[in-house]
Amino acid sequence: MSTTEQGGSPVSPRPDLAGQAEIQRHTVRVLMGAQILGAVSISLGVTVGAVAAVDISGSDAVGGAVLTATAGGAAIGSALLARIADSGGRRGSLGSGYLLAAVGALVAAVGVELGFWPVLLVGMLGFGIGSATGLAARFAAADLAEPDRRGRAVGTVLWAGTLGAVAGPNLAGPARDLTDRTAVSGNAGVFLTGAVLYAAAAVVVWSRLRPDPLVRARELIGAQAGRSSGTGWGIVWAIPAARFALVGVALLHLSMVAVMSMSPVHLDHGGADLQVIGLVISAHVAGMYLFSPVFGVLVDRWGSTRVLSAGAVISLAGALVCASADQHEPGVLGAGLVLIGLGWSAGLVAASALLVAAVAPEDRARAQGSADVSMNLAGAIGGLLAGGLMAAGSFAVLGVLVAAVLAPYLLASLRPGRAH
């Protein structure tokens, strides 16, 4: 059995241990349960966060700062979770991430109840940590997976988040109505509901994620927990396949956030109502998550680098379709956003499996944390630049520039000497 995708490091668990397959199935089930709870909570926060901020402050700019705070929390959370996982394993890392997110939800509820938006923004940092925790779960799913099933493990856990992401916005209204009958105001009650769900996810991880998948993977090859050969970025940059994965997922995330964040504005300028805008964004989210198990199967059959390159092709095509969409053509824009979502999904699943394969278990947590920090920072940069580019040019210019950003990476991936 091959144990590497690059570099010769023994990164796969030995196949001769009885019960190993059942341990992996149990790990994936636990992660899926926590993922659903966490995804409902983050979608609740995103649904009402900007609205609550505008209601309190009277400023659209403060409402927009909610997204920035959430992205910043995700970047901070990625680094923190990687450090905890490196020293203590996935159980402590994911459990702590969900608990910090629960605290953030409580802080957000206090901010809404007091009518003080800076406190609400601090709370949204915690929601960002919750988002980072949900993404980090995909690596835990791959720690003990056999090499020919890593992609499926990653895709399955990501897909579980779809259930929560779809259910969350639909639960915001009932949560608000329920708490309206108490002394807590409606939006504060939605955040309190999120805090309960995050806390439940933390309990699921801490009580059920045994054995710890990262600790177990290290034990299987005799690696020492916490023994790392350098910083996360240094580890990644020294391994061509890992470097290929990090750059790819960062560029795909930057492109996705840049186009998606300005799409509602583009449609609004064309007179589209909120229902139409909501349908377009929902289609995009479906593209991001619904087909992740399919991409997982393709990763296992075709290899991570091929699927990652395919993700870049799909996203580039989606950016060009979006660039061609007039502000009165929500169908065309929606098709482009679905393609960008599919490209992002393919890239995320493939890059995640590639990082697990390329990096040894004792270095894995730091390398993966650096990849997620890079991805979240790239998304924040994409969101910040998108507004300026659209103001200085147009939505079409934004779409073409996003395609131009992806093109060099795609060309590099097609070179005969690319990392395999």
N, C-alpha and C positions, 0 to 999 in steps of 0.2 A: 504494500500500500504506500502510495506517495504521501509524504508528510509535509511537503512544502509546496508553495506556489512560487516562491522566490527565496533565494538566499541559503537554502540548505538547512534551515533551523528546524528542529523537530517540534512541530507545533500541533500535532494531532494526537488525541488520546489513543492508547493502544487498544486494539479491538478484541483482546483476549480476556477481558474482565467480564465476569458474569453479572448480569443486571445493569450493565452500562446503558443499554438502550432504554430500559425502563426509567433510569435516573434522568435521562435526557427528555423523555416524554413528560415526566413529572415537572421538570424545570420549565418546559415550554408552557404547560398548563397553568402553573403558578404565575408566570410572567404575563400570560394573556389575561388572567383575572385582574391582576394589578393594573395592567395597561388599560383595560376598559374603564375601571374606576377613575384612573388618572385622566384619561382622555375626556370623560364626561366633565370633570372638574375644570380642565383647562378651557374647554369650549364654552362652559358657562361663564368663565371669567372674561374671555375674549368677546362673548356676545354682549355683555352688559358693561364691560370696563370703560370703553370709550364713551358710551352713552352717559354713564354715571359721571365721568370726568367732565363732560360738557355741561351736564345739568348743574354740577356743583360750581364750576368756574365760569360758565358762560362763554368759554373760549373753545373754538374748534382746534386751535393749536395745542391746547392741553389735552384734548381728546386724542389727537395724533400722537402725543407723547406717550400714551399708554402702550402703543405698539413698540416704541423705542425702549421703554422700560422693560417690557416683556422680553425683547430680543437681548437686552443687556443682561437680564437675569439668566437667560439661557446660556450666554457665553460664560458668565461667572459660574453657573451651576456645572457646566461641562468640565471646567478645570477642577472644581471642588470635588465632584463625583469621581473623577479620575484619580485624584490624590487618595481619597478614601478607599477606592477599590484596590489601588496599588498596595496599600498597607494592610487592608483587612478583608478584601474580597467584595463580591457583588452584593451580597445580602446587606452588609452595612452601608454600602454606597447607595443602593437604590432605596433602602428603607429610610436613610437620612434625607435623601432627596425629596421623597414624598412627604416626610415630616416637615421639612423646611417649607415646602410648598403649602402645607396646611397652615403653618404659622403666617405665611404671606397672605393667604386667603382671609385669615382672621384680622390681620392688619388692614387689608383692603376694606373689610366690613366696618371696622372702626372708622376709617377715613370717610366712608360714605355716611355713616351715622352721624359723625361730627360735622359733615359738610366741609371737610378740609382736604382739598385735592392732593397736596404733597404727600400726605399719609397714604392716600389711595395709590399713588404712583410707587411708593415704597412697597406696598403690598403686591403690586403687579410684578415687581422683581421676583417675588416668591413664585408667582405663576410661571415666570420664565424658567425658574429652577425645576418646576414640575414638568415643563415641556422637555427640558434637557434630560430629566430622569426617564421619561417615556422613550426618548430616542436611545438612551444608554441601555435600555432593556434589550435592544436587538443584539448587542454584543454578548450579553449574558446568555442569550438563546443559542449563540454560535460557539460558546466556549467548549462544550462537550459534544457538539455535533460531529458526526463522521464527515470527512472531507466532501463526500458526494451528496451530503444533505445539509450543508451549511446554508446555502442560499434559501432553501425551503424553511429552515428554522427562522432565519431573519425575516423573511417575507411573511410568515405566519404571525409572528409577534407584531409586526407593523400593521398587518391587516386587522388585528384585534382592536387596535386603536381607532379604526374606522367606525366600529360600532359605537364607541363612546363619542366620537366627533360628530356623528349624525344625531345621536340621542341628546347630546348636551344642549344645543340651542333650543330644541323642542321642550326641554325641561325647565328652561329659564322662566317661562311664564307661570307654570304651576308652582315653582319654588317661590316666586314673587307673591303669587296669590296666597299661598299658605302662610307666609310670614307677615303678610298684610294684616292678618288677624291677631298678631301679637304686637308687642311694643317695638319690634324691630321694623324699620322701613323696608320696602320691597327689595331694592337693589342690594342693600346690606344683607338681607336674608338669602339672596342668591349666592353671595360670597360665603356666607356661613355654610350653606349646603355644600359648596365646593370644599370648604375646610373639612367637613365630615367625610367626604369621599376621598380626599387625599389622605386623611388619617387612616381610613379603612384600607387603602392601598398599602400604606406603610405596615399595617398589622399583617396583611396577607404576605408581604415579602419577608418580614422578620420571623413570622411563625412558620411559614411553609417552604421557603427557599432553602431547603436542606437536602443534600449537602450543597454547599456553596459552589456554583459551577466553575468559577475562576480558580478557587483554592483547589478544587478537585483536579482541574486540568493541570495545575502546577504539580500536584502530587503524582500524577500519572507519569510524568517525565522526570520527576525528581527535581523540579525547579523550586527555588526558595522564594517564598512570598516576599515582595518588596525589594528583591535583588534586581536592580535595573542597571543597564549599561550606559545610561545617560538620560538627558531630558527627552520628553516626548517628541518634540520636533526634531531633535537630533537623531533619534532612533528612526523616525519615519524617513527623514531625508537621506539616511544612509542606505535605505533599501529601495531600489527602483520601483518595485511593485507597490509598496506602501506609499511612496511619493506620488505615483500615478493615481492611486486611489484618493489621497488627500486633495490634490489639486483638482481632480475631477469633481468630487462632491462639493467642494467649495465653489467652483465656477457654476455648477448646476443650481446650487442653492441661491447664489447671488442673482442669477438670471431669473429664476422663478420668482423670488421676492420682488425684484425690480418691476417685472411686467405685471404680476398679480396685484401689487399695491396700487398701481395707477389705473388698472382696468375699471374699477368702479367710477373713478373720476372721469375717465374717457366716456363711459356710457352715460353718466349723469349730464355731461355736456351735450349729449345727443338727445336728452329729454327722457331717458329710460327711467321707469319707476323702480322703487325698491324691490318689488317682486321679481322683475326681470333681472336686475343686478344680482339678487340673491340666487336665482337659478343658475346664472352664469358662474358665480363663485362656487356654488355647490357642485356643478359639473367639474370644475377644476379640482376641488378637493377629492371627488370620486376618482379622478385620474391619478391623484397622488397616492392613494392608499388601496383602492379596491383591487387592483391587479398586482399588488406586491407579491402574493404567493405565486402568480404566474412567472414573474421575473425571477423569483427564487428558484423555480424549476429550471428556467433557462440558464441561470448561473451554474447550477449543478451539471447541466448537460453540455453547455457551450464554453463555460469558463467565465470567470469574473471580468477579465479585461475586455472580452468581446461584448458582453452585455453593457459594461460601462461605456464603451465607445458607442454602442447603439443608443444608449441614453442621451449622449451628446448630440447624435444625429437627430433624434426625435425632438429634443428641446430646441435645437437650432431651427428645425422646420416649423415648430410651433411659434417661435419668436417672429419668423417671417410672415406666418399666417396672421398673427396679431398685428404686425405692422401694416398689413394690407387691409385691416378691418376699419371701415368707416365708423364713426361714432353712432351711426344709425343702424349698424349691423351687429346686433348682439349675438346672432347665430355664428357668424364668422369668427368673432372674438372668442366666443365660447369654445369653438373647435380648436382655435389656437391655444387657449389655456388648458384644454384637456390634453393636448399634445405635450405642452410644457410639463404638466403634472405627471404624465406617463414617463417622460424622459427623466424627471427628477426621481421618480420611484425606481426606475431601472438603475439609475446611477447610485442611489442610496443603498439598495439591496446589494448590488455588485461590489461597491466600494467597501461596505461593511464586511462581506464575506472575504474579500481580498485582504483586508487588514488583519483579520483573524488568521488567515492562512500564511501571511508573509511575516508576521511578528511572533516571536517566541512568547509563551505565557508569562514569563517573568517581566517582560517589557510591554505586554499587551495593553494594560490599563492606561499607562501613560501615553502610549502612541494613539490609542483610540480617543482619549480625552483631548489630545492636541488636535486630532482630526475634527472632533465636534466643536471645539473652540473656534477653529478656523472656519468651519461651516457657518456657525452662528454669527461670527464677526463679518463674514462675507455677506450674509443675508442683511445684516444691519447696514453695511455699506451700500448694498444694492438698493435698499429702501430709501436711504438718504439721498443717493445720487439720482434716483428715478424722478423725484419731484422736480429737481433742478433741470434735468435734461428735458423733461416734458414742458416745463415753463419756458425754457430757452428755445426749444424746437417744437416738437409735437409728439404724440404717441407713436406715430409711424417712425420717427427718428429714434425713439427709445427702443422699439422692437428691432430695428436694423442694427443698432449699436450692440444690443444684447447678442444678436446672431454673430456679430463681428468678434465679440469677446470669446464666444465658444469655438469659432472656426480654428484658431491656432492649436487649441488643445486637441480638437478632432484630427487635424492634420498630423500632429505629433503622434497620436495614438495609432495611426495607420502606417507609420514607418516600420520597416522590417526589423529594426533593432529595439522595438518597444519592449517593455517589461512583460514577461509571461509568468 
